[in-house]
């Protein structure tokens, strides 16, 4: 009985992981965006020091996907094929002015349709955590598959 329950749990875990990965790949290919919308939020890694002092290289940010942003919000916006994380310093009618906290000059004005959303949480050293989590998840998936194969072979022998 315990083997059957464990077998079912392993199947469910493997199916959930596969569905999540397929969902992310399909969403990115359909929307042609370089971020994934998961229940109105996305997670991004900061790659430059333009927000140093507030957000460092390798930190992660959780972004609420919204166009409703206010001055002093840290926003993420699209410029060409890049996502930029800077502080919104001024709203001028239909133009938004952003600036990296560590930058000397402000960014070129953007429009509201370029805004992806606003940062709601900064996760220090997310790059390190991401590597650890990915390693653990890969190890767990391999372990689950090995256990599944072992249980399947034992059931076949009976």
C-alpha positions as CSV (number, residue, x, y, z in Angstrom):
1,X,0.0,0.0,0.0
2,X,2.8,2.4,0.9
3,X,4.5,1.7,-2.4
4,X,1.4,2.5,-4.3
5,X,1.0,5.8,-2.5
6,X,4.6,6.7,-2.9
7,X,4.4,5.8,-6.6
8,X,1.3,8.1,-7.1
9,X,3.1,11.0,-5.2
10,X,6.2,10.6,-7.5
11,X,4.0,10.6,-10.6
12,X,2.2,13.7,-9.4
13,X,5.5,15.5,-8.7
14,X,7.0,14.6,-12.0
15,X,3.8,15.7,-13.9
16,X,3.6,19.0,-12.0
17,X,7.3,19.9,-12.8
18,X,6.8,18.9,-16.5
19,X,3.6,21.0,-16.8
20,X,5.2,24.0,-15.2
21,X,8.2,23.8,-17.5
22,X,6.0,23.4,-20.6
23,X,3.8,26.3,-19.4
24,X,6.8,28.6,-19.1
25,X,8.1,27.6,-22.5
26,X,4.8,28.0,-24.3
27,X,4.0,31.3,-22.6
28,X,7.4,32.8,-23.6
29,X,7.0,31.6,-27.2
30,X,3.4,32.8,-27.6
31,X,3.9,36.2,-25.9
32,X,7.4,36.7,-27.4
33,X,8.3,38.3,-24.0
34,X,11.6,37.8,-22.2
35,X,9.8,37.3,-18.9
36,X,7.1,34.9,-17.7
37,X,3.8,36.0,-16.2
38,X,2.9,33.7,-13.3
39,X,-0.3,34.8,-11.7
40,X,0.5,38.5,-12.4
41,X,4.1,38.4,-11.2
42,X,7.5,37.7,-12.6
43,X,11.0,37.1,-11.2
44,X,14.0,38.8,-12.8
45,X,17.7,38.8,-12.1
46,X,19.5,42.2,-12.1
47,X,22.5,42.1,-14.4
48,X,24.0,45.7,-14.0
49,X,25.0,48.0,-11.2
50,X,22.8,50.9,-12.3
51,X,20.7,50.5,-9.1
52,X,23.7,49.8,-6.8
53,X,23.0,50.8,-3.3
54,X,19.4,49.6,-3.6
55,X,19.7,46.6,-5.9
56,X,23.1,44.9,-6.6
57,X,24.3,42.8,-9.5
58,X,23.0,39.2,-9.0
59,X,20.0,40.3,-6.8
60,X,16.6,39.1,-7.9
61,X,13.5,41.2,-8.0
62,X,9.9,40.1,-7.8
63,X,7.8,42.3,-10.1
64,X,4.1,42.8,-10.0
65,X,3.0,43.1,-13.7
66,X,1.1,46.4,-13.9
67,X,1.0,49.7,-15.7
68,X,-0.1,51.5,-12.5
69,X,3.2,53.0,-11.3
70,X,3.9,56.1,-9.3
71,X,6.9,58.3,-8.8
72,X,9.6,56.7,-6.6
73,X,8.5,53.2,-7.6
74,X,11.2,51.0,-8.9
75,X,9.9,49.9,-12.2
76,X,10.8,47.4,-14.9
77,X,10.4,48.6,-18.5
78,X,11.1,47.2,-22.0
79,X,13.6,49.0,-24.2
80,X,14.4,47.3,-27.4
81,X,15.0,43.6,-26.3
82,X,16.1,44.5,-22.8
83,X,14.3,44.8,-19.5
84,X,15.5,47.8,-17.4
85,X,15.0,48.1,-13.7
86,X,15.2,51.8,-12.6
87,X,13.4,54.2,-10.3
88,X,10.6,56.2,-11.7
89,X,11.5,59.8,-10.9
90,X,8.9,61.8,-12.8
91,X,5.6,61.5,-14.6
92,X,5.0,64.1,-17.3
93,X,1.6,63.6,-18.9
94,X,2.1,60.6,-21.1
95,X,5.9,60.4,-20.6
96,X,7.7,58.7,-17.8
97,X,11.3,59.5,-16.7
98,X,13.3,56.8,-14.9
99,X,16.8,56.8,-13.6
100,X,19.1,54.2,-12.1
101,X,20.0,55.1,-8.5
102,X,23.7,54.8,-9.2
103,X,23.5,56.6,-12.6
104,X,24.4,60.3,-13.1
105,X,21.8,60.9,-15.8
106,X,18.2,60.0,-16.3
107,X,17.0,57.6,-18.9
108,X,15.3,58.7,-22.1
109,X,11.6,59.3,-21.6
110,X,9.4,56.2,-22.0
111,X,5.7,55.7,-22.4
112,X,3.4,53.7,-20.1
113,X,3.0,50.9,-22.6
114,X,6.7,50.1,-22.2
115,X,6.3,49.5,-18.5
116,X,6.2,45.8,-17.4
117,X,5.6,46.5,-13.8
118,X,6.9,47.6,-10.4
119,X,9.4,45.9,-8.1
120,X,7.7,44.6,-4.9
121,X,10.5,42.6,-3.4
122,X,14.3,42.6,-3.7
123,X,16.0,39.2,-3.1
124,X,19.7,39.7,-2.2
125,X,22.1,37.2,-3.9
126,X,19.3,35.6,-5.9
127,X,21.8,34.4,-8.5
128,X,23.4,32.2,-5.8
129,X,20.0,31.0,-4.6
130,X,18.9,30.3,-8.1
131,X,21.9,28.1,-8.7
132,X,21.3,26.2,-5.5
133,X,17.6,25.7,-6.1
134,X,18.1,24.6,-9.7
135,X,20.8,22.1,-8.5
136,X,18.5,20.7,-5.8
137,X,15.5,20.5,-8.1
138,X,17.5,18.6,-10.8
139,X,18.8,16.3,-8.1
140,X,15.3,15.7,-6.7
141,X,13.9,15.0,-10.2
142,X,16.7,12.5,-10.9
143,X,16.0,10.8,-7.5
144,X,12.3,10.7,-8.2
145,X,12.8,9.1,-11.6
146,X,15.3,6.6,-10.2
147,X,12.8,5.7,-7.4
148,X,10.0,5.5,-9.9
149,X,12.0,3.1,-12.1
150,X,13.0,0.9,-9.1
151,X,9.3,0.7,-7.9
152,X,8.2,-0.1,-11.5
153,X,10.7,-2.9,-11.8
154,X,9.7,-4.4,-8.5
155,X,6.1,-4.4,-9.5
156,X,6.9,-6.0,-12.8
157,X,8.7,-8.9,-11.0
158,X,5.6,-9.7,-9.0
